[in-house]
Amino acid sequence: MTVLAVDLGGTHATCAAVEGRKILASETVNLPQSLPLAAALAAIAPPLHKLHSTWTAEGIGFGFCGLVDPNRARITSTNGKYTDAVGVDLTSWAREEFGLPLRLENDARLALLGEWYAGAARGETDIVMFTLGTGIGGVAMMGGHLVRGKHQQAGVLGGHIPVTLIGRRCTCGGVGCAESEASGWSLPLIAESWPGFADSALAPGKVTFENVFAWAAKGDKVAQQLVDHCLRVWGAAAVAAVHAFDPDLLVYGGGVMKSAAVILPYVQDYVRQNAWTPWGTVRVTAALLGNDAALLGVTPLFEQELSVVR
């Protein structure tokens, strides 16, 4: 079965033709941050038509960077992105534009489905996946079924687990979320207020995870402290997820995993020391599929009816 896949993020969309565990072709479209969803759909329609004319797809799987109701194929909340999205009827768009049925899912859940179907979590049934990047995505599968919940947001807000009571205000409105304490968007704010930052090698340039980990490896004291801070945040979020969802496996993806050699051993040790798992130790591993994970997650949306853990 060949399907079209759309992975829509805040600044770009990747469109692909997917058959089973194989991506036949793909194209990425850059999108301005303030673009409404209606305009984004107009921008991705041409590459999707091109893919459809070549591969004759049987449906469209759509991953969206916000909360969604997959049963109704409607977007329910966007946290500031694509502010018109709640009113957009994606099912009608897919039918009128392409004559195809549409399945909608949160993009982080699709990435977990991709790793479960074709990547690092293949053969597993109880999984939590964190994506460390501009934000922090966290999703869960229990007993081979995605965790969604009554309001479609269970298990999908792993970046908004509180890790401190006196932390920074998050974009979600909460205080001390993992994302507001150790993500790509919050890292510069944290660094600029860190004691000694003005004298750090980080100060003259752009504060990114790549730079922070690089300067930490070179012995910069502030960079080392920032790395330690982020590792503790990610470890605390991991333990919270273990206690909430009882997984066998934690999978980590996202751009920050360029530093996997530092991150994974730390999280594994932190979970071993701090999680209450008398049955054994939750394994920690890196995602394998990178940016292809959500695209490959579209296949199981069409190949089987996924049960919901409520």
Buried (B, 14 or more C-beta within 10 A) or exposed (E): EBBBBBBBBBEBBBBBBBEBBEBBEBBBBEBEEEBEBEEBBEBBBEBBBBBBEEBEBEBBBBBBBBBBBBEEBBBBBBBEBBEBBBEBBBBEBBBEBBEBBBBBBBBBBBBBBBBBBBBBBEEBBBBBBBBBBBBBBBBBBBEEBBBBEEEBBBBBBBBBBBBBEEBBEBBBEBBBBBBBBBBBBBBBEBBEEBEEBEEBBBEEEEBBBEBBBBBBEEEBBBBBBBBEBBBBBBBBBBBBBBEBBBBBBBBBBBBBBEBBEBBBEBBBEBBEEBBEBEEEEBEBBBBBBBBBBBBBBBBBBBEEEBEBBE
